[in-house]
Amino acid sequence: MTDDGSTDDPTADSATDAGWLVLIYRIPSEPTRLRAGVWRKLKRLGAIYLQSSVAALPAGPASERALRRLRHEIVEMSGTAVLLSCEALAGGQEVLAAFQAARDDEYEEIVDKCRDFMGQLDKEYVAEHFTYAELEENEEDLVKLRNWFAKVSGRDVFDAPGRAATVDALATCERALEEYAARVYAEEAESR
């Protein structure tokens, strides 16, 4: 470790060796929907804010294409934007930690929705709703959860710690839905 607290180890920031893409932008204050639209697009990409109007994503071809498109949109709305490719010379682990925390927050939201899904299945059992319509509705809900997970895990280039719990929660939902489906089929067979 050096006098300034940094390390001489060249692999210390190896997780971010590919570097970062940084979008620095300004958007006219009115109409506010323009700012909100840019914010939503950056969140959808999985970008983190380093400060106001400065967003970062791990470097990669898909991220670069998306940020170039967004930069073009910002300029089209009479704003200004600069897209930089860079590496962190200091503070890289903090940027990585912020990126990981953002993914973990998204994973936690999915886990919460998995709990809601399990609660809904429990209600079906209590109410004895064992119909194909209920099964189809619950299957659609599980597909939405899987799709949401696919989007988040696609952004999770550094394998955030919350991923494992989310995989487990989805697997629990899948098993519970299979049990519910078996019950629906059994109830249907009995009613014949």
PyMOL commands that set and color helices and strands:
alter all, ss='L'
color gray80, all
select helices_A, chain A and resi 14-16+32-45+61-76+92-127+132-155+162-190
alter helices_A, ss='H'
color red, helices_A
select strands_A, chain A and resi 20-26+48-51+54-58+80-86
alter strands_A, ss='S'
color yellow, strands_A
deselect
rebuild
show_as cartoon
